Amino acid sequence: MFHSHARVRAMLGMTTTAAALAIGMNTLSARQPPAGASQPPAAGTQPPPGAPGAPAQGRGRGGGGFRQPDPIDFAANEGWTSLFDGQTLKGWSGDQNWKIEEGAITIESTCEKPTGTVYLVWQGGEAADFELKMEMKGTGQINGGVQYRGWIAPRPQRGAPPAGAPAAGAPAAAASPAGAPPTGAPGAGAAAPGGGRGPQGPCPSGKPRGTPPDPKSEDPWNMWGAQYDFDAGNRYTGQFYEQSTGRGIVAWKGQAVRTEQGKSPRLVATLGEPAVIDSYYKPDDWNQLHIIAVGNQMTHILNGHVISILIDEDASKARKSGLIGLEVEAIGKLFTRNIYLKKLN
């Protein structure tokens, strides 16, 4: 059959194209690995750990990879100053209620012989930016805590308005009634019906109910200011509380809070579900308390868990340096041991 020159050229072109496609497919097939062989990672992706081409695990000298920080070691005390020798109250000042038992600073308040609100003050001077850690245990209904960036001043007078923190070394102005926290705050106790004086009658033992010492007798040690709260019932343990200033509870446990002058405290974040936060406390056992105070941020840690954070931007109330002490109130027994301080900067 006769074909025109144009038709011959078209048929030759189709044949050439088909041949090229066949050659290309054969070449591509030859480059594919056999079934079951490992595939190289796609461009821009990282091969899985342990696979060829994956970076070495750990930091190493060659770089690449990361590692987790070393675990918490609460007993690591290198670079820290011990504030308690485990045998005496040397370096501390307080009334006769404070004693040493089994290597711990101990105080007991009973229905028959209540201590009232009392303090034990470290005599080593003020601390500004620092870390402070210790172990604490409580029994009964004991309520207390760790005072820091505090100062000594007489208890506020009944009916006087709240006051802010004074300049360093200056006496504090009067604040809340008789030095007691607001109703519902730690140590406030339940108000008796009709505004009475609280529990009356004999103690559970049948003995007469005791009377706390005259508050004036505690003036040499009466502390104002920031507190890491601690109570045996775990209602307030770990929160940021202030004694006598009128601010009371500022950062409840499980909260990160910011304060600003002239404004109400503002919640910044929550640190966990309440039940989880509560679970960090060890009832009738030693608890590890850790305070980190740097600038205007105070972080409270309990048994390795952050419990509360305060970012204190209220210049009229915030205090950047002060004394360290222990505080106790209510009924029960408080034990404190292994107290260490690391001053920063």
Secondary structure by P-SEA (a helix, b strand, c coil): ccccaaaaaaaaaaaaaaaaaaaaaaaaaaacccccccccccccccccccccccccccccccccccccccccccccccccccccccccccccccccccccccccbbbbbccccccccccccccccccccbbbbbbbbbccccccbbbccbbbbcccccccccccccccccccccccccccccccccccccccccccccccccccccccccccccccccccccccccccccccccccccbbbbccccccccccccbbbbbccccccccccccccaaaaaacccccbbbbbbbbbcccbbbbbcccccccccccccccccccccccccccccbbbbbbcbbbbbbcc
